[in-house]
């Protein structure tokens, strides 16, 4: 019996020890990504209404700062030739995105991706499709100096803003005396963007207890969204996004130069072709879909997921064919439309600062 | 009969009301806030996503380390039980009655990144009868207490390619899982079959360790080193080994999408004597300690729209020491199962299935020849997000023997409750 036990136990012990060493080794080699990606939540959260926005301590809100940020957001003079504002690509009328399929910057230049929605971006732990920016403040600085977006430099932009008399008083009221800085511009824009939150939709009313807020078809769609459709494996929580990065197998438009997505930032092969999960809130207003606008309608997008996404050697393991019936697809689309915001539209401003615009 | 059906209807209606009011859901779904059919085509059959979840150590595929552990969630507990009415008949008799068909207590979850566990306990049930499969099913207690599963999983030791399961678990040569079959009364006959004196139970959960992993595109393997005695101690000095290889064509895992083929082989040894006593009745009078047996077989799973056709067949051969019919030769047999499942209508609430089981023992042991034809329909009540309550109707016509055919019929109406 002793021999039997030792014959059995030895390989068990060796393998268990190897497992502990290897798993422990993995943990040491790679820092837990949770702190980098989403410090607020761990794992899937229930769907529901959005909680209040948390403003970072370094950029507390005020009505004057929000108003200033709003004016800057809609001001095309932040771009090199005065034709492109934040709102050009993140248009409130288009679900805070653009008409696509990809974004158009100065001189009609086309980017490789479409504009992620600004609405509810306050809840996203990382910004941009590849998550290269850790905050809205940091993100706001990027497009200004991107050569195919606003095509400017921070220095030239500050010079332009500083010469607009209407801004001078507003910056002084918000940030005090001293020269206007790019950080102040970014803080103001980010502060405004944190007010662009869709807290009211028919789904939110349903989630708050109004059982008549959704139709039977939409309720069926909600059930599919959180089950057979597998949508909540990525689009979870009140933000309807995990804030993480997934490769959906979207075929590259140029196979010789594919968009590597998150890989460009992390250099992790597992991030090759992975892009951030966008929120589903207001999705019906944001056609076309996916990071490159390759799916023109919600219906075709659902078909794409129903096929299990595209083909890619790094396809996310969450992507599986869904086997949805025609009726189930219709229910899913109906539910997604129930996430359309009922909040008052944020109108394009005719801000005091824009009175100086040349005509 | 009319009274019986009226009673059953009343009980079903009462449970329906309870189901709509209940909020609790089984452990994994409750933890993540997902509906049941995130992982299941319809409970208990896994879909492709659920298969990956299981293979990944009960962690969301690709998201290991990014979800709560059992220490950060509500108690990861669940139970499943079935209760209902069975009517059994053969040429001699007809019997019917209400039964409790079993109770599983389950717990499972993530202990730490890439370390998880699954624990299933079946308590002893004396009355009312459990595990009913006809009047000959045995005397009370009808369900013995057992630790059906108690396993720890070390996942992603090599990402996707090496996972290790240690303890008592459902071995991976069950390419067609009997634990997650829609059928509650009718087993996979071939899983329960062996030579006349062999104690090996192909369908049982086993004690040992198992390595699993997958390689792209769609190639999956399992290697196991186990006692081969179910939950019992191993009295011999050799453990059993097995290997499984499967390949999926197309996206998915072959559970609900993609087309899967698989092969497996199992080699085991059993003692013919223990403590000086010969336990092999006719063979091996010299008291040699161990004699071998093996199983080799294949599996196929084809998916088309909402249909899934699965088949599994294997050949078994037990040493002559276990053959009481003719101890001069090995006990060779084969058999299999073919099953067609359909899940559709109202988010997979309606499930239907037909199944054929066959067992072909050696010609001189034809009394154990089996042909069984089964069909079922299940309908899931209430919300998928709340609790699993399914109305279940199952019928089996079973014929056994070769010269004299014994024909049995078993029809069952029950409620399958998972909480």
Interface residues (C-beta under 8 A of the other chain):
Chain A: X3 X4 X7 X8 X11 X12 X15 X16 X18 X19 X20 X22 X23 X26 X27 X32 X33 X34 X37 X42 X43 X44 X45 X46 X47 X220 X223 X224 X226 X227 X228 X230 X232 X233 X236 X244 X246 X307 X308 X309 X313 X315 X316 X317 X318 X319 X320 X321 X323 X325 X328
Chain B: X31 X32 X33 X34 X35 X36 X37 X38 X47 X48 X49 X52 X56 X60 X61 X62 X63 X65 X66 X67 X68 X72 X113 X114 X115 X154 X156 X157 X158 X164 X166 X209 X211 X216 X225 X234 X236 X237 X239 X251 X252 X253 X256 X257 X258 X303 X305 X306 X344 X346 X347 X348 X383 X384 X385
